Amino acid sequence: MELKGAPEQIMMGGRSFWKRNLAVQTTTGTRYGSQFVTMDKGYLLMFFLGSPDLPGLRDIEKSLESIRFLESSN
């Protein structure tokens, strides 16, 4: 596994996340991934996305724009 570039801070659903890009070499070729991480109320929230190609990964990442979080007092 190879991390690509420095982590970047992004907003998702009104919350701040850190994003990392990575590539994994397999016997069938390179696979691409991105990881989104944040801490909230003492919990670690992670989204890990993967695709056999970069355009497919970018398409999946676009779907994260639809995420919404409910506000709660807990």
Gaussian input, Z-matrix of N, CA and C with variables (Angstrom, degrees):
# hf/3-21g

backbone

0 1
 N
 C     1     B1
 C     2     B2     1     A1
 N     3     B3     2     A2     1     D1
 C     4     B4     3     A3     2     D2
 C     5     B5     4     A4     3     D3
 N     6     B6     5     A5     4     D4
 C     7     B7     6     A6     5     D5
 C     8     B8     7     A7     6     D6
 N     9     B9     8     A8     7     D7
 C    10    B10     9     A9     8     D8
 C    11    B11    10    A10     9     D9
 N    12    B12    11    A11    10    D10
 C    13    B13    12    A12    11    D11
 C    14    B14    13    A13    12    D12
 N    15    B15    14    A14    13    D13
 C    16    B16    15    A15    14    D14
 C    17    B17    16    A16    15    D15
 N    18    B18    17    A17    16    D16
 C    19    B19    18    A18    17    D17
 C    20    B20    19    A19    18    D18
 N    21    B21    20    A20    19    D19
 C    22    B22    21    A21    20    D20
 C    23    B23    22    A22    21    D21
 N    24    B24    23    A23    22    D22
 C    25    B25    24    A24    23    D23
 C    26    B26    25    A25    24    D24
 N    27    B27    26    A26    25    D25
 C    28    B28    27    A27    26    D26
 C    29    B29    28    A28    27    D27
 N    30    B30    29    A29    28    D28
 C    31    B31    30    A30    29    D29
 C    32    B32    31    A31    30    D30
 N    33    B33    32    A32    31    D31
 C    34    B34    33    A33    32    D32
 C    35    B35    34    A34    33    D33
 N    36    B36    35    A35    34    D34
 C    37    B37    36    A36    35    D35
 C    38    B38    37    A37    36    D36
 N    39    B39    38    A38    37    D37
 C    40    B40    39    A39    38    D38
 C    41    B41    40    A40    39    D39
 N    42    B42    41    A41    40    D40
 C    43    B43    42    A42    41    D41
 C    44    B44    43    A43    42    D42
 N    45    B45    44    A44    43    D43
 C    46    B46    45    A45    44    D44
 C    47    B47    46    A46    45    D45
 N    48    B48    47    A47    46    D46
 C    49    B49    48    A48    47    D47
 C    50    B50    49    A49    48    D48
 N    51    B51    50    A50    49    D49
 C    52    B52    51    A51    50    D50
 C    53    B53    52    A52    51    D51
 N    54    B54    53    A53    52    D52
 C    55    B55    54    A54    53    D53
 C    56    B56    55    A55    54    D54
 N    57    B57    56    A56    55    D55
 C    58    B58    57    A57    56    D56
 C    59    B59    58    A58    57    D57
 N    60    B60    59    A59    58    D58
 C    61    B61    60    A60    59    D59
 C    62    B62    61    A61    60    D60
 N    63    B63    62    A62    61    D61
 C    64    B64    63    A63    62    D62
 C    65    B65    64    A64    63    D63
 N    66    B66    65    A65    64    D64
 C    67    B67    66    A66    65    D65
 C    68    B68    67    A67    66    D66
 N    69    B69    68    A68    67    D67
 C    70    B70    69    A69    68    D68
 C    71    B71    70    A70    69    D69
 N    72    B72    71    A71    70    D70
 C    73    B73    72    A72    71    D71
 C    74    B74    73    A73    72    D72
 N    75    B75    74    A74    73    D73
 C    76    B76    75    A75    74    D74
 C    77    B77    76    A76    75    D75
 N    78    B78    77    A77    76    D76
 C    79    B79    78    A78    77    D77
 C    80    B80    79    A79    78    D78
 N    81    B81    80    A80    79    D79
 C    82    B82    81    A81    80    D80
 C    83    B83    82    A82    81    D81
 N    84    B84    83    A83    82    D82
 C    85    B85    84    A84    83    D83
 C    86    B86    85    A85    84    D84
 N    87    B87    86    A86    85    D85
 C    88    B88    87    A87    86    D86
 C    89    B89    88    A88    87    D87
 N    90    B90    89    A89    88    D88
 C    91    B91    90    A90    89    D89
 C    92    B92    91    A91    90    D90
 N    93    B93    92    A92    91    D91
 C    94    B94    93    A93    92    D92
 C    95    B95    94    A94    93    D93
 N    96    B96    95    A95    94    D94
 C    97    B97    96    A96    95    D95
 C    98    B98    97    A97    96    D96
 N    99    B99    98    A98    97    D97
 C   100   B100    99    A99    98    D98
 C   101   B101   100   A100    99    D99
 N   102   B102   101   A101   100   D100
 C   103   B103   102   A102   101   D101
 C   104   B104   103   A103   102   D102
 N   105   B105   104   A104   103   D103
 C   106   B106   105   A105   104   D104
 C   107   B107   106   A106   105   D105
 N   108   B108   107   A107   106   D106
 C   109   B109   108   A108   107   D107
 C   110   B110   109   A109   108   D108
 N   111   B111   110   A110   109   D109
 C   112   B112   111   A111   110   D110
 C   113   B113   112   A112   111   D111
 N   114   B114   113   A113   112   D112
 C   115   B115   114   A114   113   D113
 C   116   B116   115   A115   114   D114
 N   117   B117   116   A116   115   D115
 C   118   B118   117   A117   116   D116
 C   119   B119   118   A118   117   D117
 N   120   B120   119   A119   118   D118
 C   121   B121   120   A120   119   D119
 C   122   B122   121   A121   120   D120
 N   123   B123   122   A122   121   D121
 C   124   B124   123   A123   122   D122
 C   125   B125   124   A124   123   D123
 N   126   B126   125   A125   124   D124
 C   127   B127   126   A126   125   D125
 C   128   B128   127   A127   126   D126
 N   129   B129   128   A128   127   D127
 C   130   B130   129   A129   128   D128
 C   131   B131   130   A130   129   D129
 N   132   B132   131   A131   130   D130
 C   133   B133   132   A132   131   D131
 C   134   B134   133   A133   132   D132
 N   135   B135   134   A134   133   D133
 C   136   B136   135   A135   134   D134
 C   137   B137   136   A136   135   D135
 N   138   B138   137   A137   136   D136
 C   139   B139   138   A138   137   D137
 C   140   B140   139   A139   138   D138
 N   141   B141   140   A140   139   D139
 C   142   B142   141   A141   140   D140
 C   143   B143   142   A142   141   D141
 N   144   B144   143   A143   142   D142
 C   145   B145   144   A144   143   D143
 C   146   B146   145   A145   144   D144
 N   147   B147   146   A146   145   D145
 C   148   B148   147   A147   146   D146
 C   149   B149   148   A148   147   D147
 N   150   B150   149   A149   148   D148
 C   151   B151   150   A150   149   D149
 C   152   B152   151   A151   150   D150
 N   153   B153   152   A152   151   D151
 C   154   B154   153   A153   152   D152
 C   155   B155   154   A154   153   D153
 N   156   B156   155   A155   154   D154
 C   157   B157   156   A156   155   D155
 C   158   B158   157   A157   156   D156
 N   159   B159   158   A158   157   D157
 C   160   B160   159   A159   158   D158
 C   161   B161   160   A160   159   D159
 N   162   B162   161   A161   160   D160
 C   163   B163   162   A162   161   D161
 C   164   B164   163   A163   162   D162
 N   165   B165   164   A164   163   D163
 C   166   B166   165   A165   164   D164
 C   167   B167   166   A166   165   D165
 N   168   B168   167   A167   166   D166
 C   169   B169   168   A168   167   D167
 C   170   B170   169   A169   168   D168
 N   171   B171   170   A170   169   D169
 C   172   B172   171   A171   170   D170
 C   173   B173   172   A172   171   D171
 N   174   B174   173   A173   172   D172
 C   175   B175   174   A174   173   D173
 C   176   B176   175   A175   174   D174
 N   177   B177   176   A176   175   D175
 C   178   B178   177   A177   176   D176
 C   179   B179   178   A178   177   D177
 N   180   B180   179   A179   178   D178
 C   181   B181   180   A180   179   D179
 C   182   B182   181   A181   180   D180
 N   183   B183   182   A182   181   D181
 C   184   B184   183   A183   182   D182
 C   185   B185   184   A184   183   D183
 N   186   B186   185   A185   184   D184
 C   187   B187   186   A186   185   D185
 C   188   B188   187   A187   186   D186
 N   189   B189   188   A188   187   D187
 C   190   B190   189   A189   188   D188
 C   191   B191   190   A190   189   D189
 N   192   B192   191   A191   190   D190
 C   193   B193   192   A192   191   D191
 C   194   B194   193   A193   192   D192
 N   195   B195   194   A194   193   D193
 C   196   B196   195   A195   194   D194
 C   197   B197   196   A196   195   D195
 N   198   B198   197   A197   196   D196
 C   199   B199   198   A198   197   D197
 C   200   B200   199   A199   198   D198
 N   201   B201   200   A200   199   D199
 C   202   B202   201   A201   200   D200
 C   203   B203   202   A202   201   D201
 N   204   B204   203   A203   202   D202
 C   205   B205   204   A204   203   D203
 C   206   B206   205   A205   204   D204
 N   207   B207   206   A206   205   D205
 C   208   B208   207   A207   206   D206
 C   209   B209   208   A208   207   D207
 N   210   B210   209   A209   208   D208
 C   211   B211   210   A210   209   D209
 C   212   B212   211   A211   210   D210
 N   213   B213   212   A212   211   D211
 C   214   B214   213   A213   212   D212
 C   215   B215   214   A214   213   D213
 N   216   B216   215   A215   214   D214
 C   217   B217   216   A216   215   D215
 C   218   B218   217   A217   216   D216
 N   219   B219   218   A218   217   D217
 C   220   B220   219   A219   218   D218
 C   221   B221   220   A220   219   D219

   B1=1.4459
   B2=1.5234
   B3=1.3062
   B4=1.4541
   B5=1.5271
   B6=1.3220
   B7=1.4629
   B8=1.5147
   B9=1.3136
   B10=1.4630
   B11=1.5220
   B12=1.3102
   B13=1.4578
   B14=1.5161
   B15=1.3102
   B16=1.4645
   B17=1.5289
   B18=1.3302
   B19=1.4732
   B20=1.5249
   B21=1.3161
   B22=1.4620
   B23=1.5205
   B24=1.3234
   B25=1.4561
   B26=1.5263
   B27=1.3494
   B28=1.4668
   B29=1.5262
   B30=1.3257
   B31=1.4541
   B32=1.5214
   B33=1.3365
   B34=1.4578
   B35=1.5221
   B36=1.3104
   B37=1.4529
   B38=1.5213
   B39=1.3338
   B40=1.4600
   B41=1.5220
   B42=1.3352
   B43=1.4666
   B44=1.5197
   B45=1.3118
   B46=1.4541
   B47=1.5282
   B48=1.3240
   B49=1.4553
   B50=1.5309
   B51=1.3203
   B52=1.4584
   B53=1.5134
   B54=1.3307
   B55=1.4664
   B56=1.5299
   B57=1.3366
   B58=1.4672
   B59=1.5101
   B60=1.3186
   B61=1.4608
   B62=1.5192
   B63=1.3306
   B64=1.4571
   B65=1.5119
   B66=1.3316
   B67=1.4615
   B68=1.5216
   B69=1.3203
   B70=1.4608
   B71=1.5251
   B72=1.3264
   B73=1.4669
   B74=1.5260
   B75=1.3308
   B76=1.4594
   B77=1.5306
   B78=1.2969
   B79=1.4667
   B80=1.5225
   B81=1.3203
   B82=1.4669
   B83=1.5232
   B84=1.3336
   B85=1.4628
   B86=1.5145
   B87=1.3026
   B88=1.4635
   B89=1.5204
   B90=1.3119
   B91=1.4642
   B92=1.5198
   B93=1.3218
   B94=1.4584
   B95=1.5149
   B96=1.3198
   B97=1.4533
   B98=1.5124
   B99=1.3086
   B100=1.4580
   B101=1.5221
   B102=1.3178
   B103=1.4604
   B104=1.5155
   B105=1.3275
   B106=1.4566
   B107=1.5284
   B108=1.3319
   B109=1.4650
   B110=1.5240
   B111=1.3481
   B112=1.4585
   B113=1.5270
   B114=1.3070
   B115=1.4696
   B116=1.5204
   B117=1.3360
   B118=1.4586
   B119=1.5241
   B120=1.3009
   B121=1.4740
   B122=1.5265
   B123=1.3253
   B124=1.4524
   B125=1.5157
   B126=1.3297
   B127=1.4631
   B128=1.5224
   B129=1.3109
   B130=1.4504
   B131=1.5259
   B132=1.3097
   B133=1.4583
   B134=1.5267
   B135=1.3471
   B136=1.4601
   B137=1.5202
   B138=1.3212
   B139=1.4545
   B140=1.5177
   B141=1.3208
   B142=1.4583
   B143=1.5186
   B144=1.3256
   B145=1.4574
   B146=1.5190
   B147=1.3215
   B148=1.4538
   B149=1.5126
   B150=1.3471
   B151=1.4528
   B152=1.5252
   B153=1.3346
   B154=1.4612
   B155=1.5266
   B156=1.3548
   B157=1.4695
   B158=1.5258
   B159=1.3290
   B160=1.4754
   B161=1.5297
   B162=1.3384
   B163=1.4784
   B164=1.5344
   B165=1.3266
   B166=1.4624
   B167=1.5211
   B168=1.3284
   B169=1.4677
   B170=1.5218
   B171=1.3118
   B172=1.4782
   B173=1.5341
   B174=1.3368
   B175=1.4677
   B176=1.5304
   B177=1.3216
   B178=1.4708
   B179=1.5273
   B180=1.3352
   B181=1.4679
   B182=1.5273
   B183=1.3137
   B184=1.4702
   B185=1.5255
   B186=1.3423
   B187=1.4640
   B188=1.5281
   B189=1.3311
   B190=1.4655
   B191=1.5254
   B192=1.3280
   B193=1.4671
   B194=1.5273
   B195=1.3443
   B196=1.4626
   B197=1.5292
   B198=1.3272
   B199=1.4774
   B200=1.5197
   B201=1.3126
   B202=1.4668
   B203=1.5249
   B204=1.3268
   B205=1.4516
   B206=1.5231
   B207=1.3059
   B208=1.4634
   B209=1.5156
   B210=1.3051
   B211=1.4548
   B212=1.5225
   B213=1.3308
   B214=1.4607
   B215=1.5158
   B216=1.3130
   B217=1.4672
   B218=1.5253
   B219=1.3243
   B220=1.4701
   B221=1.4974
   A1=107.88
   A2=115.60
   A3=121.57
   A4=109.43
   A5=116.40
   A6=120.27
   A7=108.62
   A8=116.33
   A9=122.15
   A10=109.94
   A11=117.29
   A12=121.78
   A13=113.34
   A14=114.84
   A15=122.30
   A16=109.70
   A17=117.38
   A18=119.27
   A19=110.12
   A20=115.76
   A21=119.28
   A22=109.55
   A23=114.60
   A24=119.92
   A25=108.54
   A26=115.48
   A27=120.74
   A28=108.60
   A29=116.30
   A30=121.81
   A31=108.81
   A32=115.04
   A33=121.21
   A34=107.74
   A35=117.00
   A36=120.67
   A37=112.90
   A38=116.81
   A39=121.16
   A40=114.11
   A41=117.85
   A42=122.08
   A43=110.06
   A44=114.63
   A45=121.33
   A46=110.29
   A47=116.73
   A48=123.65
   A49=108.84
   A50=115.76
   A51=121.65
   A52=107.63
   A53=116.22
   A54=122.11
   A55=109.51
   A56=115.72
   A57=122.47
   A58=108.33
   A59=116.74
   A60=122.89
   A61=108.59
   A62=116.15
   A63=119.50
   A64=110.56
   A65=113.88
   A66=121.74
   A67=107.82
   A68=116.18
   A69=122.31
   A70=108.07
   A71=116.28
   A72=121.11
   A73=108.61
   A74=116.88
   A75=122.11
   A76=108.56
   A77=116.22
   A78=119.67
   A79=112.05
   A80=117.09
   A81=120.73
   A82=112.85
   A83=117.33
   A84=120.57
   A85=111.80
   A86=115.16
   A87=122.11
   A88=110.26
   A89=115.81
   A90=123.32
   A91=107.17
   A92=116.40
   A93=121.48
   A94=110.40
   A95=115.36
   A96=119.63
   A97=111.96
   A98=114.56
   A99=121.48
   A100=107.41
   A101=114.26
   A102=121.67
   A103=108.13
   A104=116.03
   A105=122.87
   A106=107.10
   A107=117.11
   A108=120.93
   A109=110.32
   A110=115.36
   A111=121.47
   A112=108.89
   A113=116.37
   A114=122.69
   A115=107.36
   A116=116.09
   A117=120.33
   A118=108.87
   A119=115.62
   A120=122.15
   A121=111.95
   A122=116.16
   A123=121.17
   A124=114.90
   A125=117.57
   A126=122.00
   A127=110.12
   A128=115.69
   A129=122.06
   A130=107.99
   A131=116.66
   A132=121.98
   A133=107.72
   A134=116.53
   A135=121.45
   A136=110.57
   A137=114.68
   A138=122.39
   A139=105.88
   A140=116.92
   A141=121.39
   A142=107.68
   A143=116.37
   A144=122.13
   A145=109.53
   A146=117.45
   A147=120.82
   A148=111.86
   A149=115.11
   A150=121.28
   A151=109.37
   A152=117.45
   A153=119.23
   A154=113.50
   A155=117.48
   A156=119.51
   A157=110.18
   A158=115.64
   A159=120.51
   A160=113.37
   A161=120.08
   A162=118.22
   A163=111.93
   A164=116.87
   A165=119.93
   A166=111.72
   A167=116.48
   A168=120.30
   A169=110.58
   A170=117.30
   A171=120.52
   A172=110.34
   A173=117.49
   A174=120.34
   A175=110.41
   A176=116.95
   A177=120.34
   A178=110.29
   A179=116.80
   A180=120.35
   A181=111.12
   A182=117.51
   A183=120.88
   A184=111.51
   A185=117.07
   A186=120.01
   A187=111.75
   A188=117.56
   A189=120.08
   A190=112.37
   A191=117.12
   A192=120.75
   A193=111.45
   A194=117.48
   A195=120.82
   A196=112.96
   A197=118.21
   A198=120.75
   A199=110.19
   A200=114.98
   A201=122.67
   A202=107.44
   A203=116.74
   A204=122.24
   A205=109.65
   A206=116.37
   A207=121.56
   A208=108.77
   A209=115.68
   A210=120.20
   A211=108.31
   A212=116.02
   A213=119.96
   A214=109.21
   A215=116.17
   A216=120.50
   A217=111.54
   A218=119.22
   A219=122.42
   A220=112.14
   D1=136.42
   D2=179.55
   D3=-126.36
   D4=122.51
   D5=175.94
   D6=-76.76
   D7=138.41
   D8=-177.03
   D9=-110.89
   D10=112.99
   D11=175.99
   D12=73.86
   D13=179.52
   D14=179.98
   D15=-84.15
   D16=153.63
   D17=174.50
   D18=-60.07
   D19=146.54
   D20=176.20
   D21=-126.17
   D22=145.15
   D23=-179.98
   D24=-90.57
   D25=130.92
   D26=179.54
   D27=-132.85
   D28=163.65
   D29=174.62
   D30=-105.88
   D31=135.84
   D32=178.40
   D33=-141.88
   D34=120.21
   D35=179.77
   D36=60.12
   D37=30.24
   D38=-179.89
   D39=81.06
   D40=8.72
   D41=179.74
   D42=-122.30
   D43=151.19
   D44=-179.84
   D45=-86.15
   D46=128.41
   D47=177.58
   D48=-124.57
   D49=155.43
   D50=169.02
   D51=-102.49
   D52=135.26
   D53=-178.47
   D54=-115.64
   D55=135.55
   D56=173.23
   D57=-126.23
   D58=139.50
   D59=174.72
   D60=-104.90
   D61=147.09
   D62=179.61
   D63=-149.10
   D64=161.97
   D65=175.42
   D66=-131.95
   D67=140.86
   D68=179.88
   D69=-123.08
   D70=125.31
   D71=176.96
   D72=-86.99
   D73=126.13
   D74=177.48
   D75=-124.23
   D76=174.28
   D77=178.63
   D78=-66.78
   D79=-19.98
   D80=179.53
   D81=-100.85
   D82=4.57
   D83=178.39
   D84=125.80
   D85=-172.21
   D86=-177.98
   D87=-84.84
   D88=137.42
   D89=172.71
   D90=-115.54
   D91=145.42
   D92=-175.50
   D93=-115.79
   D94=146.67
   D95=-179.47
   D96=-146.24
   D97=162.38
   D98=171.91
   D99=-142.27
   D100=145.40
   D101=-177.00
   D102=-126.25
   D103=134.34
   D104=-179.88
   D105=-121.28
   D106=127.63
   D107=-172.87
   D108=-136.66
   D109=140.63
   D110=172.18
   D111=-150.86
   D112=161.00
   D113=173.45
   D114=-109.75
   D115=137.39
   D116=177.72
   D117=-149.49
   D118=123.69
   D119=176.90
   D120=53.82
   D121=36.45
   D122=178.00
   D123=83.64
   D124=4.13
   D125=-179.97
   D126=-111.89
   D127=146.51
   D128=174.28
   D129=-93.91
   D130=123.85
   D131=179.06
   D132=-112.41
   D133=122.09
   D134=-177.53
   D135=-129.72
   D136=140.28
   D137=169.07
   D138=-120.03
   D139=128.09
   D140=177.98
   D141=-122.14
   D142=122.47
   D143=-177.53
   D144=-117.01
   D145=145.36
   D146=178.61
   D147=-143.61
   D148=152.13
   D149=-179.29
   D150=-156.44
   D151=153.54
   D152=176.50
   D153=-74.99
   D154=-9.74
   D155=178.42
   D156=-146.35
   D157=157.24
   D158=-177.63
   D159=-64.93
   D160=-42.12
   D161=178.10
   D162=-59.51
   D163=-39.41
   D164=178.04
   D165=-64.90
   D166=-39.17
   D167=177.98
   D168=-63.84
   D169=-43.05
   D170=-180.00
   D171=-64.02
   D172=-36.57
   D173=177.33
   D174=-63.82
   D175=-43.26
   D176=179.06
   D177=-64.56
   D178=-41.41
   D179=179.61
   D180=-59.43
   D181=-35.99
   D182=179.31
   D183=-59.86
   D184=-30.81
   D185=-179.50
   D186=-66.34
   D187=-22.52
   D188=178.65
   D189=-66.89
   D190=-18.56
   D191=178.37
   D192=-62.53
   D193=-20.50
   D194=-178.16
   D195=-85.94
   D196=-4.46
   D197=-177.26
   D198=-70.19
   D199=134.59
   D200=175.91
   D201=-130.03
   D202=142.83
   D203=179.11
   D204=-111.05
   D205=140.07
   D206=176.21
   D207=-84.30
   D208=139.46
   D209=175.83
   D210=-84.77
   D211=134.58
   D212=176.68
   D213=-141.48
   D214=160.57
   D215=-178.49
   D216=-89.90
   D217=-3.00
   D218=-179.29
   D219=-79.65

